[in-house]
Amino acid sequence: MVEVLATCRLLRALPKKVHGTRSLKCLNRGKSLVIHTQVGQLEGMPEPFARIEKLTPAADRLRADILRLNLPVRGRWAVAVSGGRDSMSLLAMLAEIRARTHWPTSLELEVWHVHHGRAGAPLDPQAHAVAEVAASPNPQVEFRDRAEQLVKTWSNTWGLNFCSFHVEPTRESEEAWREARWAVFQAQQAPVWLAHHREDLLETRLMRLMRGTGPQGLRSMTAWNPESQAVRPVLDWTPEELHAGGEASASALSPVSERLAYLHDPQNFLGQDLRARFRRELWPCLEALRPGATAAMARSFDLIVDALEAGVLENQQTWPQVLSRSRLMLISSAQAERSLYAWLSDRELSISRSQIGEVLKRLAQAEKNFEFAVAGLRWSVRGDDLTCEPIGNRVAKAPISTPISTPSSTSDIAPAGER
């Protein structure tokens, strides 16, 4: 009883929380007294992912995406790393964020690598941490062994837990490998980070278009899918932005400015699946015909999908007075900007793009109930409800462009397209 009273006094003495919930229950179970308590963030404690040191620009952009997605920050996050340039770049930026921000103590960052097939003879990781795959009688098997050891070496360098899963698909195909990877990931029951970027999204959309699809298929991948636990924070990044960010983070984390090592998957050059042929044949051909064609196609698909999603709410005639904060945080930054603009335009309120960016930055905070002022508007957040009203005698202005609305639901977007 003395210990219980002392514990109760200690809990009462804790400083007031900034957000979250706190409950204290004493349940009498026979001779023992059990105390259940959940304490939110305490006053004076830093916000999750608050900067300790200056981040490289790309890592800071990724940090903002983490806050916007409002991901669970307990348990573990896993980065799926193949050893290729995309996933190694994402891993480097997350490693920098982990090292230079207030990373939640309740959250572990792990590295997951899936090896497709049996491992070969042990290799020297230092000798094989290079950018090109050497000539080999079986380059795909050679790549798999070298990639596993490369990812393990860099995980150890950055102090991250490394997990390797060996799977043997029943057939050699992109689809079979994808299914094998996802069987492994979903069995672990943790959010898995994937380095799919703008061109990956373009490839998925074009493949579905070639096979025949409707609006649902074109929506394709999302930044965060709670159902599949897939996190794709760089879908609106170009490959060049992703790779430059990874190089910068690797240099920032190394005292000797070591370059980020990665391997080129020979499947991208030797494979006969659609993705491989897109990269080997279609994209170079399109760029030769019209430079910038692939980037223009990616933008066109974005506009088409946004227009399709806008049509979902067209029959409602007007926007609701209250927006869902969580839904706004789940869609891409560009979609969130257009959605906020459309919502305000429907109410004959105007706001600049930079001011919308500031609003989204404020909404990414961890607090559940707060208010702030931007663009002469008072914004109020109460749980998931977002509202805003003019301050004083602010005069409403007509919108300057046609609004594009948010999707009515993000949970129905198919999680297919993982590779």
N, C-alpha and C positions, 0 to 999 in steps of 0.2 A: 504494500500500500504506500509506503514511503517513496518507493521508486516511481510509482504511478503519479503521485502528487507532484513530485519533483519534475516529472516529464510534462505534466500539465502546466506547471509554472513556467517551464522553459518555452513551451509553445505560446503561452500568453505573452511572454516577453519578446517574442520575435517581432521585428518591425513590421509595419503595415505593408501589405503587398501592393504592387503597382497594378497588376492585372492577374487574371486567373482566379481560381477558386480556393477556398480554404474551409475545411470542415474538420470538426473534432468530435469523434464519437467514442464513448467508453462502453464497451459491450462486456457484460459479465458472462463468461463462459466457464461454468463450474468454479474452480478455485482461482482461475487466472483472469486478469482484467486486460483486455486487448484494446489498444488505442489505434484508431485509423486516422490518418491526417494527410491531407494534400495541400501543400502550400504553393501558391503561385510565385511569380517572380517577386523578390523582396526589394524594398526600397534601397537604393544604393548599388544594387547589382547591375552590371552592364547588360545592355540589350544583346540578344544572341546575334552573332556575326558583326558586332560593332568593331570598327577598325582599331587595332592596336598600333600597327605601322601602316605607312602608305602602301597601297596596293598598286600593282601595274594596272593600266587602264582597262584591259580586257578582263582581268580578275575582278576588278571593281564592278564592271558591267555584269559579270556573272553573279557576284554577290547581290546586286540589286534584283536580279532575276530570282534568286533564292528567296529573298524577302517577299517578292511579289507573289510567288507561287504558294506561300504559306504552307510549306511542307511540314510533316511531323518531325519534331526535333528530339525524339527519344528513340532508344534502341540503336539501330544502325542504318547507315546508308551504304550502298555498294556501288562502286563504279565498274561497269563492264568494260574491260580493257583487252583488246585483241592483240595489241602490240603494233597496230597500224598508227598512222599519223593522227587521225581524228581522235581516237580514244586516248592516245598518249597525251595529246594536247589538252583534252578536257581534264584528265587526271592531274596534269601539272598545275592547272589553274585552281582546281579544288584543293590540291596540296598547299598552294600558296595561301588560299583563304583560310585553311585550317591552321596554318602557321602564324598568320598575321592578323587574325581577328579573334574575338571572344567566342571560340567554338564551344557549343554547349557541352558541358561535362557529361550529360546523359546521352550523348550521341557519339557512336563509333563510326569512323570512315574506313571501309574495307575495299580491297581490290579483288574483283572476281575475274578469273580468266578461264575460258572454256577451250579445252584442247580437243580438236576433232580427230580422234583416233589414238592409237597407241603411241607412247613416247618412244623415240629412237635412242641411240647411244647418248650418254651424257655429253654436253657441250660446254665449252668455256664461255660464260656469258659475256665477258669482256671482249673476247675475240669476235663475238657475233653481234655486238651492239652496234650495228651499222645500218645505213639507210637502204642498201640494196641487197637483194637476195642473190647470192652467187649461183653460178651454173651448177646444177645438180641433176642426177638421173631422175629424182623424184622431188621437184622443187616444192610441191605442196606439203609433203611430209617434212621436208627440211625446214620450211617456214614455220610449221606448227611447233616443232621442237624449239627452234630458236626464239620464237615469239614468247613461249611460256617462260623461258629463262630470262629474256629481256624484261618482261613485265615484273617478274619476281625481283630482279636486281633493282629496278627503279622503285618498287614498292618498299623494299628494305632501305633504300637510300633516304626515302622521305618518311620512314618510320610508320608505314601503314601495314595493316594485316593483309596478307596475301593468301587467297584461296584459289586453288586450281581444280577444275572439274574435268575429268576425262570422259568423253562420250564418243560413241561410235554409231553414227547414223546408219540406217539400213540401206541408204543409197547416197551416192555422191551428187548432191544437188544443193543449190542455195536454199530451197524450201526445207529440205531435210535438216540442214545445219541450223536453220532458224528455229525449227520446231524443237530440236534437241537442246539448243541454248535456252529457249523459254521454258522447257520442262524443268531444267536445272534452276533457273532464276525463280520461278514461281514456287518451287518446293522450299526455297529459303525464306519466303514470306518477309521480304524487306524491300523498301524502295530501291530500284536499280536505275542508275544513271547511265544514259546512252548518249553517244556523241553524234547523233543524227543531225545534220545541218541542212542548209537551204537546198543544196543540190540533191541530197538524199530524199528530201520531201518531194522535189520536182520529179525525181525518178519514180517514186512510188505513185504519184498522181498520174504520170504519163503511162506507166504500166497498166494501171486500172482503166485509163481511158482507152488504151489499145484493146483490152479484154472486154470492154463494155461495162459502163458504170453510170450511176446517177449522182445527184448532189451529195448523197451520204458518202459515197466512195471517194469523192474529190476532197472531202474534208480531211480524211486520212489521219495523220498523227497529230497529237496534241502535246503541249509542254508538260502536262502532268495528268496522268490517268490514274485516279485512285483505285479503280477496279483491277487493272493489270499491274499496278505499282510501278509503272514506267515513267521515268523522269527524263524529258528531252529538253533541256534548257536552251539549246543553241539552234533550234529549228529556224530561227530568223537570222542566223549568222551565215555569212559566206564561208566557204572552206578557207579562203585566205585570211579572214578575220580570226577564225578558230586556230589555224596553224600559227599565225603571228602571236596570238595570245599565249599559246602553249610554249613557244620559244621564249617569250619574255618572262613567263613565270618560272621556267626551268633555270634561266639565267639568274633571276632574282633569288632563287632558293639555293644556288650554288655559289660558294665563295670564290670559285675560279671561273664563273660565268660559263659553265659547261653547257654545250648544246644538247637539246633534247634528242634522244635517240629513238628511232622507230624503224619498222620494217614495212616494205611494200609487199602486200599479199599478191602472190603470182596469180591468184584466181581472178584478180582484176584485169590481168593481161592475157591469161590463157583460157579462162572459162568461157563457156558458150551460153550462160544464162543471160537474161535480158539486161540486168544491171551491168554486167561485165561488158557486153556489147555496146551498151549506151556509152560507157566511158572510153572504150577503145575505138568505136566507130562513129556513133551518132554525134556526140558532143563535138569532137574535132571537125566533123563535116559541117555541122551547123555554124560553128565559129568561123570556118573558112568562108562559108557563104555570106554570113553577116556577123561581124564581130559583136559580141555582147548579146547574142541570140539566147543563150541559156539563161542569163540573168533576166532578160526581158520576159522569157517564158515563165520563169518562177514568179515574177511580179504579176504577170497576167493571171496565173492560177490563183494567186492571193486575192486579186480583185474579184475574180469570178466567185470564189468561195465566200468572200465577204458579202457580195451581192446576193448570193443564194441564201446566206444566213439572214440577211436583212429582210428577205421575202418572208421569213418565218413569222415575223411580227407585223407585216404590212396590214393584215386583216384587223389588227387591233386599233388602227387609225392613230392612236396616241400612245405615248410612252407612259409607264407607270410613274407615280410620284416618288416611289421609293425604289432604288436600285439594290441589287444583291452585290454586296462587297466581295464575297467569296467567288462568285461567278466572274466578276471583273478581274480578279487576281488570277484566275485559271487560264484565261485566254492570252494570246500574245500581246506584247506591248503595243504594237500597231493597232490591233483590234480594240484594245482597251481605250486607246486615244480616240479612235473614231467613234466608239460607243458613247464615251462621255460627251464628245462634241455633239453627237446626234441627240442625246438626251437633253442637253442644255438648249440646243437649237429648237427642239420641240416646245420648249418653254420660253422661246424668244430671248434667250440669254446667250451672249457671245463670250468667247474665251480664246486666248491665243494658244498655240501649240506648246510653247514653253510653260505656260500656266497649267495646262493639262498635265504635262510631265511632272510638275511640282505636286499637283493633286495626287497623282498615282504614287509618287514617292511617299507622301504622307500616309496614304492608305495602306502602304506596305508595312507600317509600324505594327508592333505586336499588341498594342493596347486594344481592348475590345470596345471601350466606350470613351470617345473623346471628340473634341471640336477643334476646328482651325479655320482661318480665313485666307482665301486666295482669290484674286481677281474680283474683289468687291463682293464676294459671296461667302456666306458662313456655311461651312460644311459640317455636318453632324453625323457621327458614326455611333450607332447603338447596336452592338452585336454584329449581325450580318446586314443590317439596314443602313443604307446611305441616302441622306437627303441633303439638300442645300437650298438656301434662300438668300435673296439680295440683302445687302447690308445698307441700312439707311435709305437714301433716295436714289440708289443706283438705278439707272435707266436701262431697260432691256433694249437690246439691239437685234436687228434681223440677222439671221445666219448668212454666212458668206459662201457656203458650198452645200452640196447635197449630203445629208448625213448617211452613215452606214451603221447599222445596228449590231448589237451583240447577238450571238446564237442563243436560242431559247434554252438550250441545254448543252452542257459539255460532256455529260456522262454517256450520251448515246453515240459519241464519236468513236468509230471503230479503232481498236488499238493495233490493227494489222499494219504491216510494213516494217516490222522489226527485222533487222538483218544481223 
